[in-house]
Amino acid sequence: MRDVRLTISADAWRGVQKLLHDHQRFLVAKIRWRATRSGSEALVDVAHIMAEVPRGGDRPPLDDFLVIGVENSERLASSAVELMRRVRPQSSQAAITLVLSTTTLGHWDGAVSLEGKIDSLGGFRITGPGPVEVSQQAPLAEHDSTGLFSRLRGAVGETVYQRLRRAVVVQIGASRNGALCAQMLASLGIARLRLCDGDLLQPENLDGMPGVSRGSIGRPKAEAVADTILRARDDLAVTCGNYSVLSPEAAALFGESCDLVVTCVDDDAARVAAGLLAKKMNVAHLDIATSVSNRPTLPHAIIGDSRLFLPRHGCCACTPPLTPEERESILYRLAAPPNTLQRGTMPAWSEQRAGSLITINAATVSAGIGSWLDLLAGTLRTSFWQRLDWIPGEGLRLNSAAVDAAKECPFCKVGEQ
Ligand SMILES: [Zn+2]
């Protein structure tokens, strides 16, 4: 049987609290599937409490579903296989059962039924705030004899440290903010980085990309940045894609599940496309953007925005809202076949911006990644927008707020891909 992994949204997982108070009940959810290179990923967005064991025969023949129960329910057997036998999925249905222990924290048992055959579940994870990795693998048995991460471990605590050491991040954009972001993620000990950028390195990029050498001019940006990271973290698995997230090749970046999607790009269509992929994979999306206006007398001439979106709780199209024209242009580009010429004319780069400043870039990247650490720790539980505003002579001003999806946002809706 192919390896099956289960990913449950934090929204759906909240229902487990009710099961812990009432052991007679079950949490039931519809499953959608995503093929991965090594098997399949079952994704759950929303779940409902039911008072009775759901039966396969009561559901439509092509309805795939998840049932969660707790082990000491009087009416429930203690294993996931026994629960599956009670659920009795039809042979045309795929079902997953999960039995949680109420006596031993973190213990669980999972079963998968595919085409009438029952097997054990490889593991599952909950995306969203807090300590969420739940799998049968033991914590990393890391005897950090080198002391490489001892300061980090002390600063973030054991739970966040373990999550960082297993984290897989997909990052779109490897220019100025992208280089800083990738380097900071590597320093935080993540396990794997999948990095893409369709551009080649130009001489004017170098002053904002520490560690990238002149000898890399003309090379793909993603590869140039990967080289700087690997010098310090030769154990980090880095995959480079020399293409835009809007190109068909970008599907390769999302072949396996990940823990975070980051965008450091100049293009709203790329931001929205990456956000849609993050939503599809049920993981958070962090967008980093900075700008230095060519009209320094105006307020907000040097600004940075970091926006961390939980799936279905806001996106780059609705928080803040794009204009209808901008939104229409994005929809056109997302729907356009590959290599289609872009409509209209792109404004010249210098019409809008005076340049780029590594100081505001570094501050914004730090703020954004800091909010991801808070999400991993569970101290942040919402989508979160931080606006950094450098006021000449006064220093940094920070505005931050919890945010959520706009009501009619077509990109945030549940079920839309
Ligand atoms: Zn939205």
Boltz pocket constraint, residues with backbone or C-beta under 6 A from the ligand:
constraints:
  - pocket:
      binder: B
      contacts: [[A, 314], [A, 315], [A, 316], [A, 317], [A, 318], [A, 319], [A, 405], [A, 406], [A, 409], [A, 410], [A, 411], [A, 412]]
      max_distance: 6.0
